[in-house]
Amino acid sequence: MSAAHDPLLAWRDEFPLAARTTHLISHSLGAMPRRARARVAEYLDTWDERGIRAWGEAWWTLPIEVGNVLAPLMGAPQGAVTMHPNVTQAQATVLSAIDFRGGRDRLVCTELDFPSCLYLYAGLADRGARITRVASSDGIAIDARRVIDAIDDRTAVVAISGVIFKSAALVDVAPIVEAAHRVGAPVLLDAYQWIGTVPMDVTALGVDYLTGGSVKYLCGGPGGGFLYVRPDLLSAFRPRLTGWVAHPEPFGFDPGPMRYRDDGLRTLNGTPHVPCLYAARAGYEILNEIGIDAIRAKSQRLTRRIVAFAQEQGWAVNSPLDADRRGGSVSLGVPEAARVQAELDRRDVLCDWRPGVGVRLGPHFYTSDDDVERALAEMKSIVAAMRAGVA
């Protein structure tokens, strides 16, 4: 499709890597916007020119200021989103505020959640948590009813992914939130594979805590994790994983006991990861300028093409066939997926593979139809050569 028929291709030149490669890996690492280079240069200039004064003039409140740029992309109010180094640390902050003693000791998650989160949850056993991993019937999707059935009066928190990382299957989160709230349990949602490619209104959803990061569809690079706390919960939020940035008078060097700020910075701990925040902001700005609805429409169109091609070839599609139940990527169960992905990489088609689901292709708003067609043609060629024993 030409730029005249695909207005989002007007943004393609802003992403040099996408213009010089066949970039179908935005579900894993979004292409870098030119603006990010300019933003990081701004950080270096500020450090060089303002020195220690940069903390008071620009850096100290950056975790909230950048969070405010991100907030509209998830329907969150200003001040409700703060920036953290990664999802694991952001989730650990939330979970450190939850008491697993007494009558509520269960953490409900699923077996398809991202492993880093599952490792974190398992470690909570030392604090008295009993972990319930809800099983998947097919290794691709999670049935919301199974999660709801696992929630009871002993549930302390429900911690789940909104989009399954291996398959891009959307989880029906709304009824899970309702079920958790009926028994007084909060919901901690990992939206890493969601935000930036699927519209979200976290306020309407009613989720209590939400985490994600900039690496993927937000095109903000690594080091830009984030945490949303429902505004009415913030004043009572007292994480055990804390630090001086969360203190109302950090430069008073109070030895404790800990007192918390009244704003979103109470969710932080140590010194902010300043360079990453400059870089991440660039991607957020661009996605706000484009709008998630337009990105979603294009994503669904391109992923439908991938699904249709795979079906024509007889390849297993290990993602939901219904585009409305799928995130931004498609997992294709081609033979020897690891070898296929390695050969695609050699041919300058950027994608990845995951055990159990195969090669993952993740187009984005800067992806052209020609990119998709080239990637699919190369895959067909590689699979055919392997079957013929010449690859």
Stockholm file with secondary structure:
# STOCKHOLM 1.0

chainA/1-391         MSAAHDPLLAWRDEFPLAARTTHLISHSLGAMPRRARARVAEYLDTWDERGIRAWGEAWWTLPIEVGNVLAPLMGAPQGAVTMHPNVTQAQATVLSAIDFRGGRDRLVCTELDFPSCLYLYAGLADRGARITRVASSDGIAIDARRVIDAIDDRTAVVAISGVIFKSAALVDVAPIVEAAHRVGAPVLLDAYQWIGTVPMDVTALGVDYLTGGSVKYLCGGPGGGFLYVRPDLLSAFRPRLTGWVAHPEPFGFDPGPMRYRDDGLRTLNGTPHVPCLYAARAGYEILNEIGIDAIRAKSQRLTRRIVAFAQEQGWAVNSPLDADRRGGSVSLGVPEAARVQAELDRRDVLCDWRPGVGVRLGPHFYTSDDDVERALAEMKSIVAAMRAGVA
#=GR chainA/1-391 SS CCTTTCGGGGGGGGCHHHHHSEECBTTTSCCCCHHHHHHHHHHHHHHHHHTTHHIIIIITTHHHHHHHHHGGGGTCCTTSEEEESCHHHHHHHHHTTCCCSTTCCEEEEETTSCHHHHHHHHHGGGGTCEEEEECCSSSSCCCHHHHHHHCCTTEEEEEEESBCTTTCBBCCHHHHHHHHHHTTCCEEEECTTTTTTSCCCHHHHTCSEEEEESSSTTCCCTTCEEEEECGGGGGGCCCSSCCGGGSSSGGGTCCSSCCCCSSGGGGCCSSCCHHHHHHHHHHHHHHHHHCHHHHHHHHHHHHHHHHHHHHHHTCEECSCSSGGGBCSCEEEECTTHHHHHHHHHHTTEECEEETTTEEEEBCCTTCCHHHHHHHHHHHHHHHHHHHTTCC
#=GC SS_cons         CCTTTCGGGGGGGGCHHHHHSEECBTTTSCCCCHHHHHHHHHHHHHHHHHTTHHIIIIITTHHHHHHHHHGGGGTCCTTSEEEESCHHHHHHHHHTTCCCSTTCCEEEEETTSCHHHHHHHHHGGGGTCEEEEECCSSSSCCCHHHHHHHCCTTEEEEEEESBCTTTCBBCCHHHHHHHHHHTTCCEEEECTTTTTTSCCCHHHHTCSEEEEESSSTTCCCTTCEEEEECGGGGGGCCCSSCCGGGSSSGGGTCCSSCCCCSSGGGGCCSSCCHHHHHHHHHHHHHHHHHCHHHHHHHHHHHHHHHHHHHHHHTCEECSCSSGGGBCSCEEEECTTHHHHHHHHHHTTEECEEETTTEEEEBCCTTCCHHHHHHHHHHHHHHHHHHHTTCC
//
